[in-house]
Amino acid sequence: MVKSAHNGCMEPTGDPISPLEQALHAARALVLADLAAREVVAADVVSMVEESVVQRRWWVEQWPEGVDYVAGLVAQDVQDALLEAYGRWPLCPVCSAGDPHALEVEPELGPDPHWVCHPAGVKVAAVGNLGSL
């Protein structure tokens, strides 16, 4: 039984979660994990993640073959929104000399997205794994 605010409890429907919803939930979780790892989880930042998820839901509904690309796209959307509001994120943990720079998501449109440092030419972490550094 699942609790419901309406009547106290309700029967689970048993309906499987669609691949689209699974991908969106996974993308949300991965990006939130990276934000938390870099201590950037304020309410307005979480709202940026939610806005991206809403936009990407529509995008994948139009192009279902793009479902595997959602995590990288949500990461890029949030990175762009943070740049406009606060500045570069996530800052590169690899390069200690020179001006601070942000990591970039690669591939820009593909499965298995990673945070990459272009000046050093290295994959830093998979999206969702910045906390492992």
N, C-alpha and C positions, 0 to 999 in steps of 0.2 A: 504494500500500500504506500502511496505517496501522499503526503500532507498537502492540503489545499487551503488557501485562506478563505475560500468560499464556504466549504462545508466540512472542513476538518480533514477529510481524506478523499482520495479518488483512486480508481483502478488505473494502473499503467496501461497505456494503449497497446503496447507490444509492437507498435509501428517502428521499423528501423529508422535510424537517422540517415538522411540522404547523404550521399558523398559530398554534395555542396555544403551542407550544414557541418559535416565533419571537418571539411577543409577550413571553413570559416572559424569554427571553434578552435581548431589547432593553430591557425594563424594568429588569432587573438592571444592564445596562451603563449605562443612562442615570442611574440613581440612584447607582451607584458613581462615575460621572464627577463628579456634583455633590458627593458626599462628598469625593472626592479634591481637587476644586477648593477646598473649604473646609477641607482638611487634617483630615478627620474619618474616617480609614479605619483604625481599630483592629480587631483580630480580633473583638471582641464586636460592633462596629458592622456588620461584614460578616455576622456571624451573624444580626443583625436583618434584613438584606436577604434572606438566604436563607430565614429563617422566613416573611417576608412572601411571597416567591415561592411557597413551599409552600402557604400558605393561599390565595393568589390562583389557583394552579393548580386547587385544588378548587372555588373560586368560579366560575371560567370553565367548568369541566366541568359545573357545574350550570346556568350561563347563558351558552352559547356566544356569544350576541350581544354580550356584554360584553368580548370579546377586545380591542377597540380602547381600552378604558378601563384596561387593566392598568398601564401606566406611571404614570399619575396616582395610581392606588390604591396601588401599591407605594411611591411617593414619600410619600404621606400616611401609610401604615403606618410607614415608617421615621421620618418626622418625629414621629409620636406616640410611638414607642418611645424615640427620643432625648429627647423632652421628659420622659418618665418617668424616664429614667436619668441625663441630663446637663443638660437645659435646652433652651431654644428653639434651633431650627435650621431652615433657614438664617437667620441674622440679615440684616435688610434692609440692603443697601448703598446705598440711595437716600436714606433719611432720616438726616440728621446731627444733628438736634435732637430732644430728647425722649428718652423711655425706649426702649432697644433693643427691637425687636420682630421676630418671625419673619415671613418671607414665607409666603404660603399658596398651595396648588395650586388652580388653576381651569382648567377647570370641575371641580367636585368629582367628578362622574361624567360623563365625556365624553372624546372624543378630543382630541389635540393639547394636552396639559396644559402649563401655564405657571406659573412662580413669579410671584406678584403681590403688590405692596405695596398694601394697602387704604387706609392713611392718605393715601398720595400718589396713589392711583388709577391706578397704572401697571403694565403687564406688565414684569417685570424681565428674565426669560429663560425660554426653553422648558426644561422638565424635561430635564436632561442637558447644559445649556449654561451653568451657573453659572460655568464656567471662562472663558467669553468676556468676563466683566466686568472 
